[in-house]
Each structure stands twice: as C-alpha cells, then as structure tokens.
Amino acid sequence: MSAMQFGIFTVGDVTPDPTNGTTPTEHDRIQATVRIAQKAEEVGLDVFATGEHHNPPFVPSSPTTLLGFIAARTERIILSTSTTLITTNDPVKIAEDFSVLQHLAEGRVDVMLGRGNTGPVYPWFGEDIRQAVPLTVEKYGLLRRLWREEVVNWKGEFRTPLQGFTLAPQPLDAVPPFVWHGSIRTPEIAELAAYYGDGFFANHIFWPASHTKKMVELYRRRYAHYGHGEERQAIVGLGGQVFMRKNSQDAVREFRPYFDEAPVYGHGPSLEEFTAQTPLTVGSPQEVIDRTLGFRDYVGDYQRQLFLLDHAGLPLKTVLEQLDLLGEEVVPVLRREFAVGRPDDVPDAPTHANLLAKRDAEDSDADASNGERS
C-alpha cells in the first residue's frame, strides 16, 4: 500500500438522467453501485466508500449490508463509509456491524463517522437534531470503549446504561477499524478527531478551498495539542468531484446538463462559477491531475483522496468510463507526484495491516520496558 490512498465515494442518489428523462429503479441503482465498486478495484483504486441515507431519493440505508456483499465480490479494495451516522445509529450496533464486516473482509474495512444534516431523519431513530453535537461526542466515546474493552460498564445521557456488556464478535486481531470523522463545516468534529488522534475527512466538495484549509489547520493544530504527534503527522482525507473526457470541451459539454439539474447544486451558480469557487473539476485528465495536486498546497501532505463520480443521474456506462480514466491516466500520476518531497515522518494511509504492526510494536516496547524494570 502506498503512502496515499485513492478511491471513490458514492452518496447513492437515484436521480433522473436529464438527457433522456430515464430514472433507474432502486434495484438498478444498488446493483450499479456494486459494479462501480468492483470496477474501482479493477482499475487499481484503494478505497470504495458508501454514504448512509434513510430517505428517498437515496438507496444506501444499510451500508454494512452493501459493503459485506461487495467484500465477497472483491479481494483487495478497502471498504469504508462516507459517512456512518453516529448521531442516529446505536453505538452497540455500529460496533457489532463493523466487527462482523472486518472478519468477512479480512480487515479491509474502516469507518467514517458523521452527524448527518437531514433534520427529519433524527426523530425516525428517536433523536433530536438540536442535540447533534453532544450525541456525537457521547456515542463515539461509547463506541471506542466497545471496540477496546472486554467488559463495558457505561452510563450516559442519551441511551440506556450498559452493565457488563461484551461485544461479540471482538474486532479482528483485537484491532478496531480505523475511524475517520467526516465533516464539511463543523469545527467540533475536527476537535473530536484531534482529541482521539483519529483521521479527519474534509468533504471539500461544496465549499471554497479557503474553508477546507481552515478546517484542516484547526484539526492539525489540535491533534498536536493533544499529544498525538506533530501537526504534519495528523491523518487527513479529502473529498473531491470530477468529470473527465480526453478533451476538456467535451467534458464540459457532456456534464453541463447533469450539473444544471443535479439536486445538490442545480439551478444555482453556473458550472463555470461553481468550478471556479469549489474543487469541482470538469475537464481533461491533466486538468484533474493539476487541480488535485494543488490540494496539497493548502492542506499539506495527506493520506486519502476520494472522488465522487456516480451522482446527478450519470448513467452507469459513463461512470465506468470515468473510472477507466481515473485508474489509467490520473491516479498513477497522482501517486507519483504526491510522493515527491513527502517527509519521511508523515504517516502512510491507515490500513489494518499497519495498525496491527503498530500495535504489535507498541506491545513489544512495553514488554521490553517491563523487563528492564523487573
């Protein structure tokens, strides 16, 4: 595994194709997502991540079910979420689901936690969006303990207490999945990631670079403050959005109708305004390479880059073509260029294997120091 991971994330939207008016069925969209994940592995990407949504027009309401199925159809790619809703899920269920998924996927699993900003979803799961931040802090504190302690006794504000609870199954090799905290705009989430020494994933798709820069700087500063290492050693991931054709004009012409009608940004700024103000890149593979390499200028050396490719009603055939371009023309160059000048003490992207090696090294260091004392 290289120092950086490259991959894709999906939000799982079911959106009409504005060029011909056809809308995929939910079944079609779920099957297409599996195919996209397989293709991501085939073209040499490192990560596939799925969002979690509980309302139409989205289909990924059960991410670990989807990822478990994809695990059986793949061999190498890391399976993640983008994001798992820590606010409306029960930490006990998250701990169980991801432990099982770890075992099924032989450790090719991590998790990105987020609050979720769709107000009506909260009461469906017995929660209140006005409590989103305290819910996140309390539930994540419990989740960490469930993955690390054999017997958990716990009492909090938002759920019934636990007495003598033991997680079954335990995490694979007693190494919990690596945790990323995903956020677009919430400083408290950057603070939470820094406090625990976890990864911080700045979604980086709707806001200007200056905003992402501030969020990542806050996280790095607080990571160092809490004693996890130097600022440059904090674990950072970024989102991104691209649409490519060999020829830049073709890319703009083909993507424009999808952009103009997309639920997330249609009917607002023009495509040209949006690409100027945010990291959305529509153009040739070289333009995507140049724009993405520029991210390092304002966030520093980082560990994970995920792109959104399969949204806004783009047909499966087009998404698979995008993956070919990403895997063949873009990512090999990004791997090479991002490695240039990368300091030796900047951590590699987290994997189960390197987390296990780190744990074993810490255990042997502890054994050695105990031996010296005795």
Phi and psi in degrees as a GROMACS rama.xvg file:
@    title "Ramachandran Plot"
@    xaxis  label "Phi"
@    yaxis  label "Psi"
@TYPE xy
-80.0139  174.318  SER-2
-60.3948  -32.9377  ALA-3
-115.977  148.657  MET-4
-107.32  140.768  GLN-5
-124.078  139.412  PHE-6
-166.619  -164.234  GLY-7
-131.311  154.877  ILE-8
-130.156  149.207  PHE-9
-120.023  147.358  THR-10
-100.225  -8.61435  VAL-11
69.4871  33.8284  GLY-12
-78.4033  145.059  ASP-13
-105.88  103.209  VAL-14
-125.805  135.103  THR-15
-59.2154  142.961  PRO-16
-77.7441  112.769  ASP-17
-67.5957  -14.2459  PRO-18
-82.5944  -21.5883  THR-19
-139.413  0.336745  ASN-20
77.8162  1.76646  GLY-21
-83.6797  144.782  THR-22
-121.826  127.579  THR-23
-67.0215  151.546  PRO-24
-73.2772  165.134  THR-25
-59.5155  -39.4714  GLU-26
-60.4351  -46.818  HIS-27
-59.0408  -41.9232  ASP-28
-67.6192  -40.4514  ARG-29
-65.9192  -44.9838  ILE-30
-63.6835  -37.318  GLN-31
-63.8288  -37.5355  ALA-32
-61.7096  -40.8875  THR-33
-62.3512  -44.2412  VAL-34
-62.9517  -39.595  ARG-35
-63.323  -41.7927  ILE-36
-63.5629  -43.4677  ALA-37
-61.9653  -43.1105  GLN-38
-63.7342  -37.5701  LYS-39
-58.7901  -41.3693  ALA-40
-67.0023  -43.4696  GLU-41
-58.9294  -36.0769  GLU-42
-89.6699  4.7777  VAL-43
94.7135  15.3348  GLY-44
-77.4884  163.652  LEU-45
-100.656  -25.8685  ASP-46
-139.242  138.277  VAL-47
-122.972  128.521  PHE-48
-129.064  141.618  ALA-49
-118.907  144.854  THR-50
-76.5205  179.139  GLY-51
-130.994  119.789  GLU-52
-137.363  145.975  HIS-53
-118.581  14.121  HIS-54
-136.132  147.982  ASN-55
-60.5126  152.345  PRO-56
-94.7885  43.235  PRO-57
-111.831  153.727  PHE-58
-112.948  -18.2077  VAL-59
-85.1444  68.3943  PRO-60
-80.9011  -14.7504  SER-61
-132.485  77.4843  SER-62
-59.2179  -39.8493  PRO-63
-70.9808  -28.1813  THR-64
-63.4066  -48.3767  THR-65
-60.5512  -47.0661  LEU-66
-68.772  -32.3492  LEU-67
-63.4192  -41.0184  GLY-68
-65.7316  -44.0597  PHE-69
-64.1197  -35.8361  ILE-70
-57.1477  -38.4609  ALA-71
-72.041  -20.2466  ALA-72
-101.019  1.92935  ARG-73
-133.283  170.392  THR-74
-126.7  -26.285  GLU-75
-127.525  -33.4124  ARG-76
-68.8524  141.264  ILE-77
-77.1272  136.473  ILE-78
-108.152  128.485  LEU-79
-139.554  179.3  SER-80
-117.702  164.501  THR-81
-154.605  55.3761  SER-82
-135.301  169.947  THR-83
-91.3421  131.049  THR-84
-81.5087  100.176  LEU-85
-68.3881  -24.0257  ILE-86
-74.8205  -40.6275  THR-87
-106.192  -7.88982  THR-88
-93.6826  154.719  ASN-89
-83.7868  128.604  ASP-90
-55.1193  -33.9191  PRO-91
-62.6705  -42.3808  VAL-92
-70.2759  -39.3294  LYS-93
-59.7831  -46.1344  ILE-94
-60.2679  -45.1124  ALA-95
-64.6238  -50.2177  GLU-96
-59.0336  -43.8955  ASP-97
-77.8824  -28.0977  PHE-98
-63.6081  -47.1225  SER-99
-60.3321  -45.4541  VAL-100
-61.3584  -40.6313  LEU-101
-55.1892  -47.3262  GLN-102
-65.204  -42.3178  HIS-103
-64.7109  -38.6283  LEU-104
-96.0675  10.9048  ALA-105
53.5949  39.8909  GLU-106
88.983  -0.0610255  GLY-107
-81.5019  53.8498  ARG-108
-141.892  133.884  VAL-109
-138.649  -177.307  ASP-110
-138.661  138.197  VAL-111
-111.87  124.379  MET-112
-101.495  143.278  LEU-113
-150.127  169.345  GLY-114
-84.4594  -36.8529  ARG-115
81.646  133.679  GLY-116
-120.996  19.8156  ASN-117
-95.5482  102.717  THR-118
-50.4852  -49.0787  GLY-119
-62.7179  -20.6889  PRO-120
-67.3095  -34.4202  VAL-121
-56.754  -53.5362  TYR-122
-64.8114  -23.5884  PRO-123
-59.9516  -27.0997  TRP-124
-113.554  21.1529  PHE-125
76.4138  22.4623  GLY-126
-123.315  174.193  GLU-127
-127.056  122.501  ASP-128
-60.9534  -23.602  ILE-129
-67.9992  -16.5889  ARG-130
-100.555  16.7811  GLN-131
-54.9841  -46.4981  ALA-132
-70.8565  -49.665  VAL-133
-61.721  -33.9708  PRO-134
-59.4447  -45.6142  LEU-135
-59.92  -47.5094  THR-136
-64.2107  -46.5594  VAL-137
-67.7839  -47.4357  GLU-138
-66.7378  -36.7671  LYS-139
-70.225  -37.1667  TYR-140
-57.4718  -40.1064  GLY-141
-69.399  -44.104  LEU-142
-56.6206  -43.2477  LEU-143
-59.6757  -42.8877  ARG-144
-66.4638  -39.6905  ARG-145
-59.3825  -35.4633  LEU-146
-82.6346  -11.5058  TRP-147
-121.829  -17.6209  ARG-148
-115.685  139.188  GLU-149
-69.9125  -39.4019  GLU-150
-127.482  124.901  VAL-151
-112.435  123.041  VAL-152
-112.536  124.672  ASN-153
-149.607  144.372  TRP-154
-141.63  131.852  LYS-155
-139.804  -167.096  GLY-156
-93.1916  -29.5327  GLU-157
-108.118  -6.90384  PHE-158
-143.901  167.002  ARG-159
-63.4271  150.102  THR-160
-65.3372  160.458  PRO-161
-112.639  135.605  LEU-162
-128.906  119.011  GLN-163
61.0193  36.5719  GLY-164
-86.2113  132.094  PHE-165
-120.788  125.693  THR-166
-70.0879  134.675  LEU-167
-136.357  123.614  ALA-168
-78.9868  158.653  PRO-169
-69.322  157.466  GLN-170
-56.5103  150.591  PRO-171
-57.796  129.557  LEU-172
57.951  20.7585  ASP-173
57.4858  29.7534  ALA-174
-118.429  108.889  VAL-175
-62.6323  156.092  PRO-176
-56.6666  144.505  PRO-177
-64.9235  140.008  PHE-178
-110.747  126.587  VAL-179
-103.991  145.415  TRP-180
-110.632  116.965  HIS-181
-96.8143  136.322  GLY-182
-156.041  150.147  SER-183
-99.7401  -41.1775  ILE-184
-141.901  8.59979  ARG-185
-106.163  107.813  THR-186
-59.7972  -31.6557  PRO-187
-61.6149  -28.8816  GLU-188
-74.7207  -39.4197  ILE-189
-61.091  -39.1888  ALA-190
-64.4378  -43.1454  GLU-191
-62.5856  -45.6121  LEU-192
-60.0738  -42.7007  ALA-193
-66.4417  -42.1578  ALA-194
-56.9822  -44.3278  TYR-195
-90.1359  -6.20435  TYR-196
74.2088  25.0527  GLY-197
-87.5709  177.686  ASP-198
-79.8352  151.458  GLY-199
-118.695  123.45  PHE-200
-110.188  111.585  PHE-201
-92.1497  116.49  ALA-202
-61.3591  -39.2099  ASN-203
63.7065  28.1358  HIS-204
-115.746  -19.0555  ILE-205
-115.101  -16.8215  PHE-206
-110.527  158.678  TRP-207
-67.9959  161.365  PRO-208
-57.2708  -33.8692  ALA-209
-61.4803  -34.9386  SER-210
-69.3079  -47.8071  HIS-211
-59.8014  -41.1324  THR-212
-57.3548  -45.553  LYS-213
-64.3114  -41.7402  LYS-214
-64.8629  -43.8424  MET-215
-69.1238  -38.9119  VAL-216
-62.2091  -41.4811  GLU-217
-59.4597  -48.4008  LEU-218
-60.286  -47.5197  TYR-219
-61.1907  -43.6357  ARG-220
-61.4737  -44.55  ARG-221
-73.1832  -32.6279  ARG-222
-58.08  -46.2851  TYR-223
-67.3373  -40.7838  ALA-224
-55.6405  -40.0395  HIS-225
-83.6758  5.10809  TYR-226
83.6493  22.0639  GLY-227
-87.7582  -10.4509  HIS-228
148.836  -171.054  GLY-229
-72.9214  162.124  GLU-230
-56.9355  -39.204  GLU-231
-71.371  -10.9885  ARG-232
-93.535  -1.62247  GLN-233
-67.042  151.689  ALA-234
-97.6787  111.858  ILE-235
-118.215  137.048  VAL-236
-124.437  152.091  GLY-237
-130.326  144.172  LEU-238
-86.9702  173.695  GLY-239
-171.015  160.821  GLY-240
-132.473  132.822  GLN-241
-140.514  153.021  VAL-242
-140.862  126.518  PHE-243
-126.392  145.274  MET-244
-137.644  161.863  ARG-245
-52.431  -37.7639  LYS-246
-109.533  129.364  ASN-247
-59.0565  -42.1345  SER-248
-62.7651  -37.8581  GLN-249
-63.7098  -40.247  ASP-250
-61.587  -47.042  ALA-251
-63.7327  -44.8747  VAL-252
-63.1203  -42.1707  ARG-253
-73.1557  -38.238  GLU-254
-81.3816  -22.8737  PHE-255
-54.1975  -48.058  ARG-256
-62.4202  -32.5054  PRO-257
-69.7761  -42.9663  TYR-258
-61.1396  -46.3119  PHE-259
-63.0887  -28.6228  ASP-260
-105.749  -6.55227  GLU-261
-60.2414  134.074  ALA-262
-57.0356  -32.5155  PRO-263
-78.444  -32.3527  VAL-264
-141.358  8.67049  TYR-265
-66.8864  158.017  GLY-266
65.3752  21.4411  HIS-267
-121.625  -129.935  GLY-268
-59.8078  155.591  PRO-269
-69.2944  163.457  SER-270
-55.4444  -42.2968  LEU-271
-64.7627  -42.3377  GLU-272
-64.0834  -42.464  GLU-273
-67.9986  -41.6219  PHE-274
-69.2231  -27.9178  THR-275
-73.1325  -34.194  ALA-276
-95.2766  -17.6953  GLN-277
-131.684  175.495  THR-278
-78.078  4.08545  PRO-279
-58.1081  126.647  LEU-280
-121.562  120.149  THR-281
-122.45  111.748  VAL-282
172.099  -149.292  GLY-283
-83.6195  162.789  SER-284
-53.6402  -38.2064  PRO-285
-64.701  -37.8267  GLN-286
-64.9573  -38.6899  GLU-287
-64.7128  -43.0179  VAL-288
-58.877  -50.1569  ILE-289
-62.4865  -43.9221  ASP-290
-65.4784  -43.8308  ARG-291
-68.2996  -40.5858  THR-292
-60.7018  -28.4243  LEU-293
-67.7773  -20.6919  GLY-294
-58.1484  -36.155  PHE-295
-62.1873  -26.7963  ARG-296
-61.2007  -29.9121  ASP-297
-117.328  -8.53026  TYR-298
-115.098  -7.36084  VAL-299
83.5992  -173.775  GLY-300
-67.8084  132.76  ASP-301
-134.187  178.421  TYR-302
-110.272  -27.4059  GLN-303
-143.882  131.803  ARG-304
-124.626  116.352  GLN-305
-114.703  137.907  LEU-306
-111.601  144.282  PHE-307
-95.1751  122.265  LEU-308
-123.348  -26.3047  LEU-309
-111.467  47.6284  ASP-310
-121.962  -178.378  HIS-311
64.3695  19.3394  ALA-312
87.9387  6.44254  GLY-313
-60.3857  132.188  LEU-314
-69.4553  155.347  PRO-315
-54.0041  -44.4746  LEU-316
-54.9987  -43.4277  LYS-317
-65.9394  -41.862  THR-318
-63.0049  -41.1155  VAL-319
-64.6315  -36.195  LEU-320
-64.6727  -39.1981  GLU-321
-61.1841  -40.5518  GLN-322
-65.6951  -37.0678  LEU-323
-59.6285  -46.8181  ASP-324
-63.7134  -42.4668  LEU-325
-62.449  -47.2541  LEU-326
-73.0851  -34.8848  GLY-327
-90.7514  -37.5229  GLU-328
-112.439  -25.83  GLU-329
-101.01  -57.5024  VAL-330
-62.8566  -40.9197  VAL-331
-57.2897  -37.8025  PRO-332
-70.749  -42.4268  VAL-333
-60.9991  -42.5526  LEU-334
-57.253  -46.8318  ARG-335
-66.3328  -46.9827  ARG-336
-72.9631  -38.2901  GLU-337
-67.6872  -22.633  PHE-338
-75.7234  -22.0957  ALA-339
-69.5375  123.588  VAL-340
74.8821  8.46216  GLY-341
-74.6093  121.305  ARG-342
-62.1623  146.99  PRO-343
-62.1334  -26.7908  ASP-344
-91.2445  4.26048  ASP-345
-79.7963  123.643  VAL-346
-63.5774  150.098  PRO-347
-70.104  163.796  ASP-348
-58.8676  139.878  ALA-349
-70.0979  137.288  PRO-350
-136.759  165.067  THR-351
-59.0469  -41.1051  HIS-352
-63.1942  -44.5519  ALA-353
-78.193  -24.8216  ASN-354
-67.5284  -39.1618  LEU-355
-65.6943  -44.1516  LEU-356
-62.3039  -40.5474  ALA-357
-64.6158  -43.3054  LYS-358
-61.5098  -45.1833  ARG-359
-63.5909  -38.8874  ASP-360
-65.6254  -41.5547  ALA-361
-64.883  -38.8418  GLU-362
-63.4342  -43.1242  ASP-363
-70.1831  -34.1953  SER-364
-62.8306  -42.3176  ASP-365
-65.0816  -41.9051  ALA-366
-61.512  -41.649  ASP-367
-64.4676  -43.731  ALA-368
-70.2041  -32.9912  SER-369
-64.6921  -40.3742  ASN-370
-62.4704  -39.3681  GLY-371
-65.4195  -40.1047  GLU-372
-67.8281  -36.0936  ARG-373
